Amino acid sequence: MFFWRSIWWSFWLLLAAFALGPSRDNYPAPVHLTAEQDHQRLLAMLHISSLRRGPDGDPNSPNAANFDESKVNSSFTLPDPLVLTSGERVQTAEMWWKQRRPQILEDFDHEIYGRVPKNTPKVKWEVTSTTTEENGGVPVTTKKLLGHVDNSSYPIIKVDIQLTLSTPANATLPVPVMMEFGLSPEVLEAIRKRFSEAQRAALQGNVPGWQKQVLAMGLGYATIIPTSVQADNGAGLTDGIIGLVNKGQPRKPDDWGALRAWAWGASRALDYFETDKTVDAKQVGIEGLSRYGKAALVAMAYDSRFAIGFIGSSGEGGAKILRRNFGEQVENVASTAEYHWMAGNFLKYAGPLTPNDLPVDAHELIALCAPRPVFISSGSQQIEGGWVDARGMFLAAVGAGPVYRLLGKNDLGTTEFPPMETALIDGDIAFRQHSAGHTTGPNWPTFLTFASRYIKAPPVTTAAQSAPEVALTFDDLPVHGPLPPGTTRREIADSIIRALQATHAPPTYGFMNAKNLEQDPSSAKVLQSWRAAGFFLANHTFSHMDLDTNSADSFEQDLIAGEDTLQQYMGNEDWHWLRFPFLHEGDDLEKHHAVAEFLRQHGYKVAEVTLSFADYAYNAPYARCLASNNLSGIEELKRSYMAGAAESLDQGRATANLVFGRDIKHVMLLHIGAFQTVMLPRLLELLNQRGFKLITLADAENDPAYSMHPRLPAHWDGTFLQQSLLARHLSTPGDSDTRLAKLETMCR
């Protein structure tokens, strides 16, 4: 009896063991090494006694890195991306895909970034929370996810990939998504504690958050935390996904490093996006800065499902030419501080071998992204420093050009390093060096302009988008256009104010030229009436100066000349808005940026315009028609005015949808002239019929679309939407030449 009872009990114990799975005690404990110990272990495996010391980032160090272009050794030869290892030249796209590209990948696998195991664990994604929030006026649905990596082969190590996904809540179709390699909440909190808001803003640049900007285009955004995939240090190489696959044991010389591991994590996020019905997984971009810029480029190169890459200040080991002796060097990356990013074999090139012995270089990493678009970003050497080597990244982008051309795409279009803040975005490889620090922030608007050629979003509605919205603004206070007999400037202003009040318009801005007060002191009553109505005043320069035909210094002085009058009438109210006269924001790059920086330093915001139909052009013919008692002429003016206004509304909304994939909050430019007293009630009725809601200027300009400043080589003229079209190389509809020409001849 005891014998059978023992057999039965043993059977149930065995069954329980199968059900519960293997005990952790049955697995070898993970090996714990410091980065220094693991680094030395790899050197011993490679039979290397010592490595060359990398240069220091401190320019005052006796071992300082080179930041002088004249001292760069330009005699190195880059590997030809279109020559097979046999010496045969690649002549066709088929040869690239079947022969040369696999050779380059093998060299990167074995010598640079390491090889991803053939059988990596599967990832099961869990949505841990779903919330609805608003970002920049756009309602978004945000999901927090954990990607549980299957650790059944080695339960001692647990890996949960942290991912956040936000998509426009009102999108009716799947949306493209930009995903960034981001910082963990703990690191972000530490940054918030360490730096003031002003310091963080200075680091980021004077631009809104990138999430608001992508939402303005109708895109979603996602953040993956790379350190939840693999720790960013050498001591963590026996943990994370690398440690899990190696069952807690140290790496072999060609095993993958952290950059490949982070890129692997991004690909697993893309796996999830392919299952999420809110995401258009064929239009997912990847972005990263610094070491995460390296990871973004690696992810883009190795996973062809990523549609576009935004590679920020990636430097050595990223988009920078490894052979160039400028800034960070191979020896730095091979040190105990950074070696974990790379394969162990990479250390050879800081010891017995040199960077010139590398079988591949950064231009070929960019070439692996072809034919998909890639944007290489850098900050200024003066602020970011030369460590990342902006020119070295530019040269790598140039070096990738032959592969893009072979595949029927366009290269950078130049081999000459461009001036700072010059956007090279006409090809399928793009480059821009902004004037700020170690951030991608100032380049997001340019990148999104570049991306708009490739990434197309479905229409998205903003919060409270049941009606289109517009802010009305009036230029040239207190005097505009000829004054018809028997009419005063104040009567014109009072008529306009009454019309606005009758429709319960919110406080409205009038843009003032203070010089007119000197020429017509009685016009001060216009400003008094305007302020008494609760309306606001802002700067239109003292003398209505045209920036395109004057120097930046002259324009700035003219702007300042009107401030005393603004302060007198506005007191503590916000008058720091500028409306550029003639909508001319500078005819060349240097002038435009100089004035933009002046405005930033003086706290000014630019009052952009999206809707304009040259209403100012009606005041002179109206005065002529009145003087000649030409009633039919006046009726023709009315019809023309309303046709121009209706056309402006149609074009503005259509252009917004073309550029941003949605309608935006509009700003209409009007003038305080005599004909407006006749036509403003009719215009307000037209807006009402079209369903427009009147909003304040601040509400309108808060639309994230306005954060996407158009990047143009010269001539920032016209409305915001016209500039946005030009930046995207699209044709720009203007005011009807026929309509305006006819006004010149009426009632003469």
C-alpha angles and dihedrals in degrees: 000000000000090000095057092042089055092049091049092048092049090051092055092046090053091048091050091051091055091047095049094043128228119327120250086236089069092066129075113255115252116262113245116207132163117241089253092052093047092045091053090047090056092048090053091050089052092045091239118148098192144348131230114259116250121234122262124251090221107095089207093058118106085231094047121158117250114263096164114101091204089064096053115119102233095176095092120112121224119220110258108245090205099053120087120227086254089062094250115136120240107241104168141039088245091059089050095051098039103034120011101037093053089050092053091047091052091052092050090047096049102034110023121022103009134240123290110225114257092237112042120174120270120250124225113201123217125190103220097181142001122200137170117223140152126249119184092339093310119112110227135187111223124198124191112206140186121205106210108207113214105251098172089119091057113010093181090080121057123192123188114177113217115219134166122195126189123183131175105272094215097050111124095198135039111285133216115252134211111209123196133196097240142184122263119255089251093056092045090052091051090052091050090053095046100045131046121236090255091052092049090049091050090052093048097044128236096300135103120256115291091239092065090049095053090046088055087061092048094255129133125228136218137187125206119193105223094195088062085064099042132355117251096236140069094247089063097058092100089053132052121042093322091052092044094054091044091047092238096309126126121265130268115233094263097041117120123272131213095280092059090042092053090047089050088054091052089053090052089053087052088053087058093047088057088063098043111092093206092062129075094215093191089065104051119134129196127218135179142160129225110332087004088051086060089050092049091054091047090049091049092048096048102037113053091191091079105096100202139003131217105194114192124199091320096161124170112016089021129056096331121104104255093209095057114103095218125109119333116018140202088260091061093051090047092055125102089262096062111010091101089072091066142047116276089245089067089074090071090074092061093049129030091000131047133221088263088067093060111119091216139022140199096279088065092050088057089045090058087065092060133154090019119088120263128187117202113203133191140167128229120287090228094059107018092036129231096274093103092045106223092198091050090055091047091053090051089053089051090049092055091056098090091059092049090049091049089055093051097261134117127258127215091289095232142050093205116100105244128230115266115284092018108136116218099192106132094095132055091261112060134191136184133166110203125202099244134079139276097327142094090221101105091045097054094089091050092045091051090050088053092044093051088075090063110021116067122187129198118244114288128194125218126225110290090011092148086111132029112250133218138176115213116217131181125213134202101034128203098020131025132160131342118324113234115229114275094020128108129207090241092054089054091050093046091051092052092046092051092051091051093046091049089062092043091243113184120246106305130210123234117194112222136212102198093195089075089068089064092050095044112019091181089066088075085086088068090060091045092053092045093053093041088059090057093253124139137239128214140172124289090161123270098270104019089260120194109228092200092064099037136059122263090245093053092048093049092050091049089051092052091047091069097049099087091058091047091050090049094055101032103040108178095352119109110269097154096113122113127204108193110230111247086006086272111150098174137310097230138036098248094050094045093052094043092056092042090055091047090053091049092051091049095047098249126152121204114240099221123203128216102166121052131144102173094261088167089070092069099063098073096048089044090056090048093049091049092049092052093038089236100165094172089053090053091051090051089051090053092051092047092048093052092045090052092048093049091047090051092053092049094046094044095053093042092049092048090053091047094050102034104020090242142051115273135204105279135216118208122207116217134162132227097240136137096260089055089067087063099038107034094081089051092047091050089051090051090052089049092050090050090052097248120161116212113232137171123272091246091053091050096046090049088074105113090231089078090060089067096083110197112247111220131167091226145338107051092195133144133026124331090256093049090052090047090054092049091050088056093046092246126139116264122221111216136183113309107269090206092053094049094043090054091054089060092061101041120116095358 
